[in-house]
Amino acid sequence: MKNLCKSRAKPKHYEERKAFYRSDTRQPKLLDQVRNRIRCKHYSIRTEQAYIEWIRKFIFYHGKLYPAEMGENEISDFLTYLAVKRRVAASTQNQALSAIVFLYFPFN
């Protein structure tokens, strides 16, 4: 009877492919990067949740554009939308702006 458990030699490129698909070799997603920065600065969990939510709303408002592709006009449009269409309070607009500033200026 043949031994079915016999180990076969792995191809040369096996380890390279394995490293490529390993999750620790990929860069974290944008919101995970922001979350990590917030935690490194020891912000409260509620601030983290609020900032992540405002950044997510900002990105979705502009059709999932990457923030690097957006600028001052898009920020202004979003804040105007909050004030005019959603009629949020000034403090809410300030919180949204703070979250966006945190996104764009990582060394504050």
All heavy atoms as an XYZ file, in Angstrom:
921
protein
N       0.831     -1.173      0.000
C       0.000      0.000      0.000
C       0.882      1.245      0.000
O       1.869      1.314      0.698
C      -0.900     -0.030      1.223
C      -1.915      1.050      1.213
S      -3.002      0.835      2.606
C      -4.514      1.002      1.783
N       0.474      2.212     -0.790
C       1.232      3.442     -0.932
C       0.967      4.372      0.248
O      -0.142      4.443      0.749
C       0.777      4.134     -2.212
C       1.877      4.597     -3.058
C       1.287      5.176     -4.324
C       2.393      5.564     -5.228
N       1.940      6.159     -6.431
N       1.990      5.093      0.661
C       1.842      6.047      1.757
C       1.220      7.342      1.212
O       1.851      8.070      0.458
C       3.200      6.319      2.396
C       3.081      7.203      3.610
O       1.981      7.620      3.979
N       4.210      7.477      4.230
N      -0.020      7.642      1.602
C      -0.718      8.825      1.111
C      -0.334     10.088      1.874
O      -0.629     11.185      1.439
C      -2.232      8.610      1.190
C      -2.764      7.462      0.357
C      -4.252      7.287      0.595
C      -2.484      7.697     -1.114
N       0.304      9.960      3.005
C       0.684     11.113      3.819
C       2.084     11.618      3.493
O       2.620     12.442      4.196
C       0.614     10.750      5.300
S      -1.049     10.333      5.826
N       2.628     11.107      2.456
C       3.974     11.498      2.068
C       3.994     12.982      1.723
O       3.162     13.467      0.968
C       4.394     10.661      0.865
C       5.783     10.870      0.407
C       6.056      9.944     -0.741
C       7.371     10.263     -1.386
N       7.608      9.423     -2.533
N       4.926     13.717      2.312
C       4.989     15.159      2.059
C       5.679     15.409      0.722
O       6.631     14.746      0.357
C       5.736     15.871      3.175
O       7.072     15.455      3.192
N       5.121     16.361      0.027
C       5.692     16.736     -1.267
C       6.516     17.995     -1.101
O       6.266     18.816     -0.217
C       4.564     16.995     -2.257
C       3.768     15.761     -2.530
C       2.627     15.949     -3.461
N       2.572     17.213     -4.166
C       1.558     17.604     -4.902
N       0.514     16.832     -5.026
N       1.575     18.751     -5.517
N       7.459     18.157     -1.974
C       8.276     19.369     -1.947
C       7.425     20.550     -2.407
O       6.672     20.447     -3.373
C       9.489     19.193     -2.853
N       7.534     21.648     -1.689
C       6.767     22.831     -2.045
C       7.487     23.590     -3.152
O       8.712     23.604     -3.216
C       6.601     23.718     -0.820
C       5.751     23.061      0.256
C       5.453     24.045      1.339
C       4.563     23.602      2.416
N       4.225     22.315      2.721
N       6.719     24.224     -4.054
C       7.354     24.995     -5.116
C       8.190     26.137     -4.540
O       7.952     26.598     -3.428
C       6.180     25.540     -5.928
C       4.960     24.898     -5.407
C       5.290     24.232     -4.133
N       9.145     26.616     -5.319
C      10.048     27.669     -4.857
C       9.296     28.948     -4.502
O       9.645     29.637     -3.562
C      11.093     27.968     -5.927
C      12.032     26.842     -6.189
C      12.985     27.195     -7.300
C      13.856     26.012     -7.649
N      14.745     26.308     -8.757
N       8.273     29.254     -5.266
C       7.553     30.514     -5.063
C       6.486     30.418     -3.967
O       5.794     31.381     -3.696
C       6.906     30.954     -6.364
C       5.862     30.013     -6.871
N       6.187     28.801     -7.432
C       4.511     30.102     -6.865
C       5.064     28.185     -7.767
N       4.037     28.943     -7.438
N       6.388     29.282     -3.299
C       5.343     29.080     -2.291
C       5.441     30.099     -1.159
O       4.453     30.716     -0.782
C       5.438     27.660     -1.736
C       4.455     27.384     -0.626
C       3.120     27.137     -0.916
C       4.857     27.395      0.706
C       2.212     26.890      0.102
C       3.964     27.149      1.718
C       2.640     26.902      1.415
O       1.745     26.672      2.417
N       6.642     30.278     -0.613
C       6.816     31.212      0.516
C       6.540     32.653      0.082
O       5.995     33.430      0.849
C       8.220     31.086      1.110
C       8.433     29.804      1.878
C       7.474     29.635      3.045
O       7.195     30.625      3.740
O       7.002     28.499      3.254
N       6.920     33.020     -1.133
C       6.655     34.376     -1.618
C       5.152     34.624     -1.730
O       4.655     35.679     -1.336
C       7.324     34.596     -2.975
C       8.833     34.583     -2.924
C       9.450     34.563     -4.308
O       8.720     34.784     -5.291
O      10.663     34.331     -4.392
N       4.424     33.666     -2.276
C       2.968     33.813     -2.400
C       2.324     33.858     -1.028
O       1.402     34.627     -0.783
C       2.383     32.661     -3.211
C       2.687     32.778     -4.685
C       2.156     31.629     -5.474
N       0.701     31.535     -5.345
C       0.022     30.434     -5.610
N       0.648     29.350     -5.993
N      -1.278     30.400     -5.482
N       2.808     33.043     -0.119
C       2.260     33.011      1.229
C       2.456     34.368      1.910
O       1.543     34.891      2.547
C       2.965     31.910      2.020
C       2.386     31.641      3.372
C       3.081     30.414      3.956
C       2.886     30.321      5.426
N       3.631     29.233      6.011
N       3.631     34.973      1.744
C       3.897     36.287      2.325
C       3.034     37.365      1.679
O       2.574     38.287      2.343
C       5.370     36.639      2.172
N       2.777     37.227      0.387
C       1.960     38.217     -0.318
C       0.541     38.236      0.212
O      -0.064     39.291      0.383
C       1.955     37.927     -1.819
C       1.088     38.865     -2.600
C       1.524     40.134     -2.888
C      -0.174     38.480     -3.022
C       0.731     41.013     -3.600
C      -0.980     39.341     -3.726
C      -0.517     40.615     -4.027
N      -0.016     37.081      0.495
C      -1.401     36.998      0.943
C      -1.567     37.157      2.453
O      -2.675     37.213      2.943
C      -2.035     35.685      0.489
C      -2.272     35.679     -0.996
C      -1.508     34.897     -1.840
C      -3.245     36.491     -1.562
C      -1.724     34.904     -3.202
C      -3.464     36.507     -2.912
C      -2.704     35.710     -3.731
O      -2.917     35.731     -5.078
N      -0.466     37.228      3.171
C      -0.541     37.410      4.611
C      -1.072     38.810      4.907
O      -0.653     39.784      4.295
C       0.850     37.240      5.216
C       0.812     36.721      6.624
C       2.196     36.442      7.155
N       2.770     35.277      6.505
C       4.057     35.165      6.217
N       4.895     36.124      6.500
N       4.512     34.085      5.637
N      -2.004     38.925      5.825
C      -2.662     40.204      6.075
C      -1.731     41.246      6.688
O      -1.947     42.431      6.533
C      -3.883     40.012      6.971
O      -3.474     39.540      8.231
N      -0.677     40.820      7.384
C       0.193     41.799      8.030
C       1.106     42.517      7.045
O       1.759     43.487      7.402
C       1.013     41.143      9.140
C       1.897     40.017      8.636
O       1.740     39.600      7.478
O       2.736     39.541      9.422
N       1.158     42.079      5.803
C       1.995     42.750      4.811
C       1.247     43.880      4.121
O       1.864     44.695      3.466
C       2.492     41.754      3.744
O       1.363     41.172      3.098
C       3.356     40.683      4.368
N      -0.072     43.937      4.273
C      -0.858     44.992      3.649
C      -0.979     46.176      4.593
O      -0.984     46.031      5.806
C      -2.247     44.480      3.304
C      -2.221     43.386      2.276
C      -3.613     42.979      1.906
N      -3.548     41.807      1.055
C      -4.457     40.877      1.018
N      -5.514     40.963      1.774
N      -4.332     39.856      0.216
N      -1.114     47.349      3.997
C      -1.313     48.545      4.798
C      -2.751     48.581      5.309
O      -3.673     48.231      4.576
C      -1.024     49.774      3.949
C      -0.968     51.041      4.743
C      -0.370     52.174      3.950
O       0.097     51.967      2.845
N      -0.382     53.350      4.506
N      -2.962     49.022      6.553
C      -4.331     49.073      7.081
C      -5.210     50.032      6.274
O      -4.719     50.962      5.646
C      -4.146     49.602      8.501
C      -2.711     49.507      8.799
C      -1.979     49.451      7.507
N      -6.506     49.792      6.317
C      -7.450     50.650      5.618
C      -7.437     52.032      6.251
O      -6.990     52.219      7.378
C      -8.843     50.044      5.671
C      -8.943     48.760      4.892
C     -10.352     48.232      4.911
C     -10.432     46.971      4.067
N     -11.789     46.456      4.002
N      -7.960     53.005      5.512
C      -7.903     54.404      5.938
C      -8.519     54.606      7.323
O      -7.899     55.216      8.206
C      -8.606     55.302      4.918
C      -8.685     56.772      5.310
C      -7.307     57.397      5.292
C      -9.623     57.520      4.406
N      -9.734     54.112      7.542
C     -10.374     54.336      8.830
C      -9.642     53.611      9.958
O      -9.624     54.090     11.094
C     -11.847     53.923      8.782
C     -12.732     54.804      7.901
C     -14.169     54.310      7.912
C     -12.657     56.257      8.308
N      -9.002     52.489      9.652
C      -8.191     51.803     10.661
C      -6.946     52.619     11.000
O      -6.525     52.668     12.154
C      -7.795     50.408     10.191
C      -8.974     49.458     10.116
O      -9.956     49.679     10.873
O      -8.929     48.513      9.310
N      -6.367     53.277     10.008
C      -5.220     54.151     10.256
C      -5.620     55.325     11.147
O      -4.902     55.677     12.084
C      -4.656     54.676      8.942
C      -3.986     53.640      8.090
C      -3.542     54.206      6.756
O      -3.499     55.415      6.554
N      -3.215     53.332      5.817
N      -6.780     55.918     10.843
C      -7.274     57.030     11.656
C      -7.549     56.549     13.073
O      -7.179     57.209     14.051
C      -8.544     57.653     11.031
C      -9.178     58.660     11.962
C      -8.223     58.287      9.695
N      -8.184     55.401     13.188
C      -8.492     54.835     14.506
C      -7.210     54.613     15.314
O      -7.148     54.924     16.508
C      -9.258     53.525     14.320
C      -9.821     52.945     15.585
C     -10.691     51.726     15.305
N     -11.985     52.136     14.761
C     -12.411     51.865     13.535
N     -11.663     51.163     12.705
N     -13.587     52.275     13.125
N      -6.172     54.110     14.663
C      -4.899     53.879     15.352
C      -4.273     55.187     15.817
O      -3.724     55.260     16.925
C      -3.930     53.119     14.452
C      -4.330     51.683     14.247
O      -5.053     51.107     15.055
N      -3.880     51.095     13.153
N      -4.341     56.232     14.981
C      -3.805     57.544     15.378
C      -4.567     58.109     16.563
O      -3.969     58.695     17.468
C      -3.877     58.522     14.203
C      -2.764     58.336     13.217
C      -2.641     59.426     12.173
N      -3.299     60.658     12.452
C      -4.225     61.234     11.669
N      -4.612     60.639     10.561
N      -4.759     62.382     11.985
N      -5.881     57.958     16.558
C      -6.698     58.446     17.669
C      -6.308     57.728     18.955
O      -6.163     58.355     20.010
C      -8.199     58.258     17.367
C      -8.639     59.225     16.267
C      -9.040     58.458     18.620
C     -10.047     58.990     15.749
N      -6.106     56.437     18.863
C      -5.755     55.659     20.058
C      -4.350     55.991     20.548
O      -4.100     56.004     21.755
C      -5.898     54.171     19.774
C      -7.350     53.776     19.630
C      -7.560     52.331     19.350
N      -8.995     52.065     19.167
C      -9.472     50.905     18.848
N      -8.673     49.867     18.664
N     -10.783     50.756     18.695
N      -3.438     56.284     19.625
C      -2.085     56.675     20.025
C      -2.088     58.013     20.765
O      -1.246     58.261     21.619
C      -1.171     56.771     18.806
S      -0.694     55.177     18.155
N      -3.039     58.865     20.427
C      -3.152     60.165     21.098
C      -4.005     60.086     22.363
O      -4.230     61.097     23.015
C      -3.740     61.198     20.132
C      -2.798     61.571     18.999
C      -3.450     62.586     18.092
C      -2.502     63.054     17.031
N      -1.628     64.128     17.489
N      -4.494     58.909     22.679
C      -5.271     58.653     23.894
C      -6.552     59.471     23.958
O      -6.943     59.942     25.032
C      -4.420     58.878     25.150
C      -3.182     58.056     25.179
N      -3.207     56.693     25.398
C      -1.877     58.389     24.975
C      -1.970     56.222     25.349
N      -1.156     57.229     25.091
N      -7.211     59.640     22.822
C      -8.518     60.297     22.813
C      -9.541     59.333     23.409
O      -9.334     58.124     23.440
C      -8.941     60.659     21.391
C      -8.217     61.835     20.778
C      -7.091     62.409     21.355
C      -8.663     62.389     19.590
C      -6.442     63.473     20.779
C      -8.014     63.463     19.010
C      -6.901     64.004     19.602
O      -6.269     65.067     19.037
N     -10.658     59.873     23.855
C     -11.683     59.015     24.447
C     -12.334     58.147     23.369
O     -12.296     58.471     22.176
C     -12.754     59.851     25.147
O     -13.578     60.475     24.192
N     -12.957     57.074     23.797
C     -13.607     56.152     22.864
C     -14.760     56.843     22.143
O     -15.009     56.592     20.966
C     -14.057     54.853     23.580
C     -14.512     53.801     22.572
C     -15.164     55.128     24.578
C     -13.414     53.225     21.750
N     -15.463     57.733     22.828
C     -16.573     58.458     22.206
C     -16.063     59.416     21.131
O     -16.701     59.592     20.098
C     -17.382     59.214     23.257
C     -18.051     58.315     24.273
C     -19.141     57.460     23.682
N     -20.253     58.316     23.296
C     -21.119     58.017     22.346
N     -21.038     56.876     21.710
N     -22.089     58.843     22.046
N     -14.926     60.036     21.360
C     -14.327     60.903     20.336
C     -13.927     60.067     19.137
O     -14.163     60.463     17.995
C     -13.101     61.639     20.908
O     -13.500     62.395     22.046
C     -12.480     62.555     19.874
N     -13.336     58.910     19.396
C     -12.962     58.011     18.308
C     -14.183     57.632     17.477
O     -14.154     57.721     16.250
C     -12.315     56.752     18.870
C     -12.006     55.703     17.831
C     -11.494     54.413     18.435
O     -10.820     54.449     19.480
O     -11.775     53.351     17.851
N     -15.248     57.245     18.126
C     -16.458     56.842     17.412
C     -17.027     57.998     16.599
O     -17.423     57.820     15.439
C     -17.501     56.332     18.407
C     -17.124     55.032     19.062
C     -18.009     54.692     20.253
O     -18.793     55.519     20.716
N     -17.875     53.473     20.759
N     -17.062     59.182     17.190
C     -17.614     60.346     16.492
C     -16.752     60.716     15.287
O     -17.277     60.961     14.192
C     -17.726     61.525     17.454
N     -15.436     60.761     15.463
C     -14.539     61.134     14.359
C     -14.632     60.128     13.213
O     -14.714     60.511     12.044
C     -13.096     61.234     14.847
C     -12.732     62.554     15.484
C     -13.699     63.391     16.043
C     -11.409     62.974     15.547
C     -13.352     64.595     16.623
C     -11.055     64.177     16.125
C     -12.028     64.981     16.659
O     -11.681     66.179     17.230
N     -14.619     58.847     13.543
C     -14.707     57.813     12.511
C     -16.017     57.951     11.742
O     -16.050     57.860     10.515
C     -14.568     56.403     13.123
C     -13.167     56.210     13.699
C     -14.913     55.313     12.111
C     -12.048     56.241     12.687
N     -17.100     58.205     12.453
C     -18.405     58.349     11.803
C     -18.456     59.582     10.912
O     -18.967     59.528      9.793
C     -19.512     58.393     12.861
C     -20.900     58.342     12.284
C     -21.192     57.046     11.523
O     -20.547     56.029     11.771
O     -22.084     57.075     10.652
N     -17.917     60.715     11.368
C     -17.918     61.922     10.541
C     -17.031     61.761      9.302
O     -17.387     62.211      8.219
C     -17.483     63.141     11.354
C     -18.586     63.690     12.185
C     -18.628     63.791     13.545
C     -19.843     64.202     11.712
N     -19.823     64.324     13.934
C     -20.588     64.593     12.833
C     -20.406     64.365     10.453
C     -21.865     65.140     12.733
C     -21.685     64.904     10.360
C     -22.401     65.284     11.485
N     -15.897     61.118      9.460
C     -15.011     60.886      8.307
C     -15.698     59.955      7.314
O     -15.652     60.184      6.099
C     -13.648     60.323      8.773
C     -12.882     61.406      9.556
C     -12.829     59.824      7.596
C     -11.665     60.903     10.292
N     -16.365     58.927      7.818
C     -17.100     58.012      6.945
C     -18.207     58.758      6.194
O     -18.364     58.595      4.984
C     -17.685     56.864      7.773
C     -18.247     55.727      6.935
C     -18.934     54.687      7.787
N     -20.105     55.209      8.466
C     -21.282     55.445      7.856
N     -21.423     55.208      6.589
N     -22.302     55.927      8.536
N     -18.960     59.601      6.892
C     -20.020     60.379      6.245
C     -19.455     61.327      5.192
O     -20.045     61.497      4.127
C     -20.813     61.171      7.286
C     -21.724     60.317      8.133
C     -22.460     61.159      9.161
C     -23.348     60.291     10.025
N     -24.082     61.064     11.031
N     -18.312     61.928      5.495
C     -17.657     62.838      4.550
C     -17.271     62.100      3.273
O     -17.516     62.582      2.159
C     -16.425     63.452      5.218
C     -15.566     64.282      4.318
C     -16.033     65.467      3.769
C     -14.277     63.891      4.015
C     -15.235     66.239      2.951
C     -13.470     64.653      3.196
C     -13.945     65.833      2.655
N     -16.685     60.926      3.409
C     -16.264     60.131      2.249
C     -17.479     59.663      1.451
O     -17.494     59.751      0.225
C     -15.377     58.953      2.705
C     -14.048     59.488      3.246
C     -15.138     57.971      1.561
C     -13.201     58.459      3.951
N     -18.504     59.182      2.130
C     -19.702     58.708      1.437
C     -20.467     59.847      0.775
O     -21.081     59.658     -0.271
C     -20.615     57.931      2.389
C     -20.237     56.487      2.522
C     -19.186     56.106      3.339
C     -20.911     55.505      1.823
C     -18.817     54.787      3.463
C     -20.560     54.179      1.933
C     -19.509     53.813      2.751
N     -20.449     61.031      1.379
C     -21.129     62.186      0.790
C     -20.561     62.493     -0.592
O     -21.281     62.894     -1.495
C     -20.995     63.408      1.708
C     -21.578     64.664      1.123
C     -22.954     64.876      1.114
C     -20.762     65.644      0.566
C     -23.496     66.028      0.570
C     -21.295     66.794      0.017
C     -22.670     66.979      0.027
O     -23.203     68.112     -0.523
N     -19.268     62.287     -0.751
C     -18.611     62.566     -2.030
C     -18.438     61.316     -2.884
O     -17.540     61.249     -3.718
C     -17.267     63.252     -1.788
C     -17.414     64.641     -1.260
N     -17.916     65.668     -2.012
C     -17.165     65.158     -0.034
C     -17.959     66.769     -1.288
N     -17.510     66.486     -0.082
N     -19.289     60.338     -2.704
C     -19.279     59.159     -3.565
C     -18.074     58.269     -3.393
O     -17.558     57.719     -4.373
N     -17.594     58.126     -2.168
C     -16.466     57.252     -1.830
C     -15.160     57.663     -2.504
O     -14.312     56.826     -2.812
C     -16.775     55.792     -2.144
C     -17.886     55.198     -1.320
C     -18.028     53.719     -1.616
C     -19.143     53.103     -0.801
N     -19.278     51.677     -1.070
N     -14.996     58.956     -2.735
C     -13.705     59.435     -3.220
C     -12.676     59.307     -2.108
O     -12.994     59.482     -0.935
C     -13.790     60.900     -3.641
C     -14.409     61.224     -4.983
C     -14.462     62.731     -5.189
C     -13.622     60.585     -6.105
N     -11.449     59.028     -2.500
C     -10.395     58.952     -1.509
C     -10.075     60.372     -1.041
O     -10.017     61.289     -1.851
C      -9.155     58.284     -2.121
C      -8.190     57.792     -1.095
C      -8.474     56.677     -0.334
C      -7.002     58.467     -0.864
C      -7.591     56.227      0.626
C      -6.111     58.021      0.095
C      -6.415     56.905      0.838
O      -5.552     56.464      1.797
N      -9.871     60.597      0.251
C      -9.645     61.953      0.758
C      -8.484     62.694      0.095
O      -8.505     63.922      0.013
C      -9.375     61.730      2.244
C     -10.134     60.508      2.571
C     -10.019     59.642      1.342
N      -7.491     61.979     -0.383
C      -6.368     62.642     -1.062
C      -6.824     63.320     -2.357
O      -6.186     64.262     -2.828
C      -5.264     61.634     -1.354
N      -7.923     62.846     -2.916
C      -8.449     63.419     -4.155
C      -9.372     64.607     -3.895
O      -9.822     65.251     -4.818
C      -9.214     62.344     -4.928
C      -8.367     61.154     -5.327
C      -9.189     60.014     -5.873
O     -10.424     60.148     -5.970
O      -8.592     58.983     -6.202
N      -9.684     64.857     -2.630
C     -10.589     65.943     -2.278
C      -9.804     67.060     -1.620
O      -8.713     66.857     -1.107
C     -11.683     65.440     -1.331
C     -12.588     64.410     -1.954
S     -13.954     63.950     -0.901
C     -13.221     62.677      0.110
N     -10.393     68.251     -1.644
C      -9.704     69.396     -1.072
C     -10.646     70.331     -0.354
O     -11.692     69.934      0.169
N     -10.282     71.594     -0.361
C     -11.014     72.626      0.367
C     -12.454     72.756     -0.109
O     -13.373     72.930      0.709
C     -10.281     73.952      0.202
C     -10.818     75.074      1.032
C     -10.006     76.338      0.876
O      -8.793     76.249      0.611
O     -10.599     77.423      1.017
N     -12.674     72.672     -1.413
C     -14.036     72.813     -1.948
C     -14.952     71.697     -1.455
O     -16.112     71.943     -1.110
C     -14.025     72.824     -3.477
C     -13.386     74.077     -4.025
O     -13.351     75.102     -3.362
N     -12.875     73.981     -5.238
N     -14.459     70.479     -1.416
C     -15.266     69.352     -0.965
C     -15.586     69.453      0.531
O     -16.697     69.130      0.960
C     -14.568     68.023     -1.266
C     -14.586     67.626     -2.726
C     -13.529     68.331     -3.566
O     -12.661     69.021     -3.000
O     -13.576     68.189     -4.791
N     -14.616     69.936      1.300
C     -14.862     70.127      2.731
C     -15.930     71.190      2.929
O     -16.872     71.011      3.706
C     -13.551     70.503      3.463
C     -12.557     69.347      3.392
C     -13.835     70.889      4.910
C     -11.165     69.703      3.865
N     -15.800     72.276      2.201
C     -16.779     73.362      2.292
C     -18.168     72.895      1.868
O     -19.170     73.229      2.516
C     -16.323     74.536      1.429
O     -17.257     75.570      1.481
N     -18.235     72.117      0.785
C     -19.524     71.581      0.328
C     -20.181     70.706      1.395
O     -21.388     70.789      1.624
C     -19.354     70.764     -0.954
C     -19.037     71.613     -2.168
O     -19.228     72.848     -2.084
O     -18.612     71.034     -3.175
N     -19.386     69.861      2.032
C     -19.920     68.968      3.049
C     -20.442     69.749      4.254
O     -21.534     69.481      4.751
C     -18.842     67.961      3.489
C     -19.299     67.007      4.549
C     -20.290     66.074      4.286
C     -18.741     67.033      5.817
C     -20.715     65.182      5.258
C     -19.160     66.148      6.800
C     -20.148     65.225      6.519
N     -19.662     70.734      4.703
C     -20.099     71.523      5.853
C     -21.331     72.359      5.520
O     -22.219     72.539      6.357
C     -18.952     72.399      6.351
C     -17.753     71.634      6.927
C     -16.630     72.580      7.261
C     -18.161     70.816      8.132
N     -21.412     72.854      4.287
C     -22.598     73.594      3.847
C     -23.806     72.674      3.814
O     -24.906     73.060      4.236
C     -22.354     74.221      2.463
O     -21.216     75.080      2.549
C     -23.555     75.011      1.993
N     -23.614     71.457      3.333
C     -24.692     70.465      3.320
C     -25.208     70.212      4.741
O     -26.410     70.153      4.969
C     -24.190     69.169      2.686
C     -25.002     67.945      3.028
C     -26.240     67.722      2.450
C     -24.525     67.018      3.948
C     -26.985     66.592      2.781
C     -25.253     65.895      4.283
C     -26.488     65.686      3.696
O     -27.222     64.579      4.028
N     -24.286     70.069      5.688
C     -24.702     69.842      7.070
C     -25.518     71.018      7.606
O     -26.532     70.825      8.278
C     -23.479     69.615      7.968
C     -22.691     68.331      7.764
C     -21.485     68.292      8.699
C     -23.566     67.116      7.981
N     -25.081     72.225      7.289
C     -25.743     73.413      7.821
C     -27.080     73.675      7.139
O     -28.078     73.961      7.810
C     -24.836     74.624      7.664
N     -27.131     73.566      5.823
C     -28.326     73.965      5.073
C     -29.329     72.831      4.940
O     -30.512     72.998      5.259
C     -27.915     74.506      3.682
C     -29.129     74.826      2.840
C     -27.023     75.728      3.828
N     -28.892     71.686      4.461
C     -29.811     70.576      4.194
C     -30.180     69.806      5.461
O     -31.329     69.490      5.688
C     -29.214     69.606      3.175
C     -28.918     70.230      1.828
C     -30.175     70.421      1.037
C     -29.793     70.941     -0.347
N     -30.943     71.301     -1.116
N     -29.181     69.490      6.258
C     -29.449     68.702      7.465
C     -29.779     69.565      8.670
O     -30.254     69.064      9.679
C     -28.247     67.800      7.784
C     -28.067     66.755      6.698
C     -27.638     65.395      7.113
N     -27.822     64.994      8.465
C     -26.898     64.356      9.183
N     -25.733     64.081      8.669
N     -27.144     63.987     10.416
N     -29.473     70.838      8.584
C     -29.778     71.819      9.629
C     -29.253     71.396     11.006
O     -29.959     71.451     12.007
C     -31.279     72.069      9.683
C     -31.817     72.589      8.362
C     -33.276     72.832      8.408
N     -33.486     74.026      9.257
C     -34.673     74.519      9.536
N     -35.746     73.952      9.072
N     -34.774     75.580     10.291
N     -27.968     70.998     11.022
C     -27.359     70.596     12.285
C     -26.881     71.829     13.045
O     -26.671     72.903     12.467
C     -26.184     69.607     12.075
C     -26.658     68.335     11.397
C     -25.056     70.240     11.292
N     -26.703     71.689     14.338
C     -26.258     72.785     15.188
C     -24.802     73.153     14.883
O     -24.045     72.366     14.307
C     -26.392     72.385     16.650
N     -24.423     74.334     15.306
C     -23.057     74.812     15.072
C     -22.029     73.911     15.743
O     -20.956     73.646     15.178
C     -22.916     76.241     15.569
N     -22.339     73.418     16.925
C     -21.395     72.542     17.620
C     -21.203     71.227     16.858
O     -20.101     70.664     16.845
C     -21.863     72.264     19.047
O     -23.118     71.621     19.038
N     -22.249     70.748     16.208
C     -22.148     69.528     15.403
C     -21.282     69.776     14.174
O     -20.456     68.932     13.802
C     -23.550     69.053     14.984
O     -24.351     68.915     16.149
C     -23.490     67.729     14.251
N     -21.447     70.948     13.562
C     -20.599     71.307     12.420
C     -19.136     71.393     12.854
O     -18.238     70.944     12.126
C     -21.036     72.641     11.834
C     -22.406     72.617     11.203
C     -22.849     74.006     10.816
O     -22.077     74.757     10.245
N     -24.086     74.345     11.130
N     -18.896     71.947     14.024
C     -17.523     72.046     14.534
C     -16.926     70.667     14.791
O     -15.739     70.441     14.527
C     -17.485     72.877     15.820
C     -17.614     74.350     15.544
O     -17.250     74.819     14.470
N     -18.144     75.084     16.515
N     -17.738     69.746     15.282
C     -17.253     68.389     15.513
C     -16.899     67.711     14.190
O     -15.863     67.061     14.078
C     -18.298     67.571     16.266
C     -17.799     66.209     16.677
C     -18.869     65.408     17.391
O     -19.985     65.294     16.888
N     -18.533     64.855     18.537
N     -17.749     67.891     13.183
C     -17.461     67.323     11.858
C     -16.192     67.926     11.284
O     -15.346     67.218     10.725
C     -18.644     67.561     10.925
N     -16.037     69.238     11.413
C     -14.831     69.905     10.919
C     -13.594     69.406     11.651
O     -12.558     69.162     11.027
C     -14.963     71.420     11.061
C     -13.759     72.234     10.612
C     -13.461     71.997      9.133
C     -13.988     73.709     10.887
N     -13.693     69.230     12.954
C     -12.553     68.718     13.728
C     -12.139     67.330     13.255
O     -10.945     67.020     13.166
C     -12.896     68.677     15.212
O     -13.083     69.971     15.701
N     -13.113     66.491     12.959
C     -12.813     65.143     12.467
C     -12.109     65.209     11.111
O     -11.138     64.485     10.873
C     -14.095     64.325     12.357
N     -12.583     66.098     10.237
C     -11.972     66.220      8.911
C     -10.564     66.796      9.022
O      -9.645     66.357      8.326
C     -12.874     67.060      7.985
C     -14.185     66.305      7.741
C     -12.177     67.359      6.675
C     -15.252     67.130      7.067
N     -10.379     67.767      9.905
C      -9.043     68.331     10.132
C      -8.110     67.252     10.657
O      -6.954     67.164     10.240
C      -9.115     69.536     11.098
C      -7.736     69.933     11.601
C      -9.787     70.718     10.413
N      -8.605     66.407     11.556
C      -7.800     65.304     12.075
C      -7.402     64.356     10.952
O      -6.288     63.831     10.943
C      -8.579     64.538     13.153
C      -7.751     63.517     13.878
C      -6.984     63.873     14.960
C      -7.746     62.198     13.459
C      -6.208     62.936     15.627
C      -6.981     61.252     14.117
C      -6.210     61.626     15.206
N      -8.295     64.149      9.993
C      -8.003     63.274      8.859
C      -6.899     63.860      7.981
O      -5.978     63.159      7.586
C      -9.271     63.066      8.031
C      -9.120     62.321      6.702
C      -8.738     60.869      6.945
C     -10.414     62.414      5.919
N      -6.981     65.154      7.688
C      -6.067     65.774      6.746
C      -4.743     66.229      7.351
O      -3.756     66.339      6.646
C      -6.736     66.957      6.051
C      -7.619     66.527      4.905
C      -8.994     66.436      5.065
C      -7.081     66.198      3.670
C      -9.807     66.039      4.024
C      -7.881     65.802      2.624
C      -9.240     65.727      2.802
O     -10.028     65.320      1.767
N      -4.720     66.519      8.635
C      -3.497     67.002      9.279
C      -3.108     66.053     10.398
O      -3.448     66.267     11.555
C      -3.705     68.427      9.822
C      -4.034     69.413      8.742
C      -5.344     69.849      8.584
C      -3.053     69.870      7.885
C      -5.675     70.754      7.582
C      -3.371     70.777      6.885
C      -4.672     71.214      6.734
N      -2.365     65.011     10.062
C      -2.084     63.952     11.038
C      -1.118     64.356     12.155
O      -1.006     63.660     13.141
C      -1.471     62.844     10.191
C      -0.916     63.517      9.000
C      -1.797     64.708      8.753
N      -0.428     65.488     12.027
C       0.577     65.840     13.024
C       0.148     66.985     13.921
O       0.965     67.772     14.350
C       1.909     66.156     12.335
C       2.396     65.018     11.509
C       2.359     65.081     10.128
C       2.858     63.863     12.114
C       2.785     64.015      9.369
C       3.283     62.791     11.347
C       3.264     62.871      9.974
N      -1.139     67.077     14.202
C      -1.642     68.116     15.111
C      -1.393     67.740     16.536
O      -1.458     66.665     16.948
C      -3.142     68.341     14.900
C      -3.403     69.065     13.601
O      -2.496     69.581     12.987
N      -4.639     69.088     13.218
